[in-house]
């Protein structure tokens, strides 16, 4: 039993200056001078358990990931919660004053025709389905709470519901 720190140097080679656990050296903890590692090379899984698990930035003052037993898993961007699981689905959140996006990219999103997104506007102007086909954002569908629903063709509104029924263009 030690009452002080265990200090090891940087690991340059495969077996130098590591904390190694297991009969077959299954788990290693080390720093190579640039990166820090927790390496599991044995059979089975690397298990991190706790009633709440938080992954923080290096200064330990910003959340990156939070997981709560029998509760949500939350992902953060620049310490702002952007994704949260719920018992019946997920939430995608935007910072105050920003629109929320759920981007769907087919075929690795390697060209504009593969890119679609669902967006809800921060100013209440609606929920959109949009894409990036011709090098700019095009709206395919827009819905406004207590208001209109619009369908678009090639970014041009063709059908709109109104309080009296609907309007068809073209």
Secondary structure by P-SEA (a helix, b strand, c coil): ccccccccccccccccccccccccccbbbbbccccccccccccccccccccbbbbbccccccccbbbbccbbbbbbccccccbbbcccbbbbbbcccbbbbbccccccccccccccbbbbbccccccccccccccbbbbcbbbbccbbbbbbcccccccccccccccccc
